[in-house]
Amino acid sequence: MAGGRKVDKSFLLISIILIVVGFFIFSSASLALLAKESSNYSSIAFSQTVFGLFAGTVVMIIASRLDSQIWKKSAFWLLLIAIILNILVLVPGIGFEHAGARRWIKLGAVSFQTSEILKLAFIIYFAAWVAGVKEKMKTFYWGFLPLLVLFAISAMLLLKQPDTDNLILIIIAGMAMFISSGGKWRYVFLVLLAAVLGLALLAFMRPYIMQRITTFLNPQTDIQGASYQVQQSLIAVGSGGLFGRGFGQSVQKFTYLPEPVGDSIFAVAAEEFGFVGSVFLLVMFVLFATRGIKIASETSGVFGRLTVVGIVIMITSQAFVNIGAMLGVIPLSGITLPFVSHGGTSLFFTLLEVGIVLSISRTRGS
């Protein structure tokens, strides 16, 4: 069990607010599914509430009480399991395909997105590696090269699915951890350059990525096609005004917004709760990030510090990428909004990660 100190109450409160607010927003957005004759509302509601919210809350409480060193000791096995699962998801009959992507393994009534465990395994393994090599981390062979290997493994697994969005999140979290561990900035710039070149190559190889970029640069090119989601999202956000239409009163979610419980859910929230509600949600994610970084700065252990940095940056980066895409300030992505969007696996692992941060917060200064 974790040490006798209590968890960080501020981080716990921020997380609880995000969980509760996220559930209410999801509940409202999911009403759009009831209006569709062919909707799978019951399956989505079950996944979100039972597997995501209930099981996630239980595992968050358990994780918050465990000694964080357990994760360090099991880092290799967690990464190995994540790799195996992300290979199995590509095997016909085991993984199943939806909207052109093969990212899920069916477990009874619940589908399991394998990339979620890979993201957590990446953070824990790299944090454990850095804690093991210590000062050697600043060298190429012991610090930067292992990070590149982890990036390469993640890329091979995720680009096959394909899941470019979660690969980008892994790279962002990895670089944040690398910088926090004292890695050299010239290596950071090398990764950024490689990422830009890699994205450009993918854009030429995969038309949908090129379409996202061209749509971002010129949103008026295909209003009824590639630009449709962004256009409808902006209409929803604008319709919310200062205080919004009110809970459950979104119009866009019923007919116009694609994936109202998925990556478009921020637009639903903005329409119903307006500018004030949108800013509140943004502020909560900013507080989540700043309080998490404060916990990391007060944690003396290398493993604990880097694990908190990786988790907090991963979750908040995902949130801001989703919100930015819905506001049209960055290219559209399929990334969902943490704590809010549909995705039982995503919510489960997000709450597990919050539990790990809370566990580490018990050991600050020790």
N, C-alpha and C positions, 0 to 999 in steps of 0.2 A: 504494500500500500504506500501511497505518497506520504510525505512528511506531515507533521502535526499542524503546520501552518494552514491557514484558510486560503481558499482560492481568491483570485483578484475579483472583488465584488463589482467593480466598475465594468470590467470586461464581461462578467457574467450577466449583469443587467443589460448591457448593450446587446448581447447575444439573444437574451430572452425577448427584448423588444423587437429585434429583427425576426425572430421565430414567430411571434404573435402577429406582428404586422404582415409578415409574409403569408401566414395562413389565411388571414382575412382577405388579402388581395387575391390570393389563389381561389378562395371560396367564391368571391364575386366573379372573377374571370371565368371560372368553370361553369357558371350559369349559361354561358354561350353554348356549351356542349349539349345542354338539355334541349336547346332549341333546334338541334340538328337530329333528323330522323336516324341517321346512321352513326351517331356518336357512340363512343365507348366510355361514357361518363363513369359508370360503376367501376370499371377496371382502373381508370385514372384516379378516381377518388380513393379506391382501396390502396393503390400503390403509394399515393401521397400521404394519406393519413396513417395507415397501419405500418407499412414498411419504412416510409420516410419520417413522419412526425413521431409516431409512438415508439417504434424500434430505435429510431435515431436519438430520441430523448433518453431512452434507457441506456443506450451505449455511450452517450455523452456523459451521463452521471457516473457510469462505471469507469470510463476512461479518465474522468477527472479525479478519481480516487486511487487510480493505479500509480505505481512508481514509473515515471517516464523512462527510466533505464530499461524497462521491459521492452520498449520499442527499439531502443538501441541494440539490445542483445538479439532481437529477432529481425533486424533490418535486412540481412541477406535473404532470409527465408521469405520475408514479405515481398521483396523484389522478385524473387524466383517465382512465387505464386502469381504475382502480377503479370510477369512475362508469359507464363504458361497459359493463363486465362486469356490474355490478349492474342495468343496464337490460336487457342481453341475457338475463339469467336469467329475466326476466318474459316473454320471447318464446316462445310455444309452439313446440316442436320443437328449441329450444336449451336452455332451462332445463327441468328436470323436477321434478315434484311428489312429495312424500313426507309423509304424515300431515297433509295440508292446507296444507303450506307449499311454496313454490317458491323454493328457496334454492341449488340446485345446478346446475352445468353438467357434463355428462358428457364426460370426456376419456378415451376408450378404456375401459380397465377401472377407471379411477379417477374418482370424482366430486369436483368442486371446489366448495367453498362460497365464494361470491363476497364474503360479508360479511367474511371474514378479511382479504382484501387491502384492503378499505375501512377497517377499523380501523387497520391499519398506515399506510395512506396519509394518513388523518386526522391521526395523530400527527406524521408527518414533515412534512406540509405546514404544519400550524399552527406547529410548531417553527421551520420555515424562515421563515414569515411574521413571527413575533415577532423572530427574529434580524435580519430585514431592516428592520423599522420601529423597533426599539430603544426609545428613550424614549417614542416616540409610542404605544407599547403601552398606556400608562396612560390614553389618551384614549378616548372612546366610539367615534369613527369609525375609528380605526386599530387599536384593540385588541378591544373588545367586539363591535362590529358584525361584523367578519370571522368571529369565533367563532360568532356567531348564524347567519351565512350557512352556515358549515360544518355546524352542527347541523341547519339546515333541509334542506340537501341530503341529509345522512345520513338524516334522518327520512323524507323523501319516498321514498328508495330502499328503506329497510329496512321501513317500515310496509306497503309494497305486497307484501312477500314472504309473510307478515308475519314480522318478526324484532324484536319489541319488546325482547327481552333484550339483544341486541348493541347496540341503540340506547342502552340505559341505560348499558352499559359505555363507549360512546363519550362520553356526557355526563359520566360520572364522571371519565374520563381527561382530557377537555377542561377540566373545571373545575379539576382538580389542576394542569394545565399553566398555566392562566390565573392561579391563585393564586401559583404558583411564579415567574411572570414579573412579579409585582407588580401584577396587576390589582386593581381596587377591589372591596372586599367588598360594596358595595351591589349591584353587578352579579351577584355570586355569589348573593345572596339572591333577586334577580329571576329568575335561572335556576332556582333551587330551587322557587320559587313556581310558575313556568311549568311545570316538570316535574310537580309535584303535580297542578296543574289539568289538564295534558295527560293524565296517567295516569288521572285520574278520568273524563275525557271518553272515553278509550279503553275504560275498564271498562264504560261504558254502551253503547258502540258495538259492542264485541266481548265476547260472553258468556263466553268462556273466561277472559278476564282478570278479570272480575267473579267468576267461579267460584273462581279462585285466591285472591282476596282473602277471600271469604266462607268458604272452606275453612280459610284460615289463622286467621281470627277464631273459627271454631267447627269444629274438626277432626272432631267427631262427627256432623256433619250428614249426610254421605253416605259411610259407611265403605267400601261396596262400589263406589263411583263416584269422585267427585272427590277424596275423601280417601284413596283406596286406596293410592296410591303413598307418601304421607307415613306412613301407618299401617304399611305393610310395611317401610319404611325404618327407622322407630323400633324395630320388632321386631328387625330385623337388627342394629341398633346395640346394643340391649339384650342380645341373645343373645351378643354378643362378650365380654361381661364384662371382666375386667381384661386378660387376655392373648390372648383370642380363641380360636376353634376350631382355628386352624392354616391354613397355606397350602392353598388348594384345597378347604377343608372347609365353605364356606358352604352353607347349606341354602336360604336365601331366594332366592339367585340362580337356582336351577333352575326354580322354579315360581311364586314369588310376586312378586318384584321386577320391575316393568316396566323395560325398558332397563338391564339389569345392566351392560352395557359402556358405557352412555351416561351420562345425568345421575344414575343411581342407583349409580354405581360406588363412591362413598365409603361407602355403606351396606355394600357387599360387603367393602370393606377393613376397616371397623369390626368386622364380624362375624368376619372371619378373623384379624385382628391385635389386636382388642380396644381397650380404652381407651388402653393404652400405645402401640400402633401408630397410633391416630388422633391422639393428641397429638403424636407424632413427625412425622407428616405436616403437621399444623398448624404446628408449630415451624419446619419447613423452609420453608414459605411465608412465615412471619414473617421468617425470616432472609433469604430471597430479597428481600423488600421492604426491610428495613432496610439490607442491604448495597447494594442498588440505589440507594437514596436517598443513601447515603454517597458512592457513585460520583458521583451527580449533584451533590452539594454540593461535591465536590472538582474538578468540571469547570468551567473558567473560561468556555468558549465557551457562548453562549446556546443555540445550536442543539443541541449535545451534551447540555447539562444538561436541557433541556426534553424532548428525545427519550427520555432515560433515565427521567425522571419519568413520561412518558406510558406507556411500555412497561411499567414496573414496576407502576404503579398499575392499568393495564388487566389484566395477568395476575393479580395478587393479588386484585383486586376480583372477577374471574371466579371464582377459587378459593373465596373466602369466601362469595360469593353461592350457589354450588353447595352448599357444605358447610352453610351456614345453612339452605337450603331442605330438605336431607335431614334436618336435625335439628329442623325445624319451627319455627325461630326467626324465619324470614322467609317470605313467601309462596312457594309452589312456582314454579320457573321451569324452562325447558328448557336452561339454561346448563350446559355440561359442565365437568368438572374438568380444568384445564390439566395437561399432561404425563401424564395418567392415562387419561382417557376415550377411547373410540373416536372417531376423527375424524382421518383422515390429513391433511386440509387444516389443521385446527386445530393439530396437532402440528408440522407442517412450518413454519407461520408462527410458532408459539411459539419453536421452535428458531432460526429466522431472527432473530427479535427478540432472543433471548439473544445471538446472534452480534453484532448491532449494538451492544448494551450493552457487550459485551466489547471491541469495537473502540474505542468511546468511552472505555472505561477506560484504554486505552493513552495517551490524550492528556491525562489529568488534570494540571492545573496548567500546561499549555502554552497 
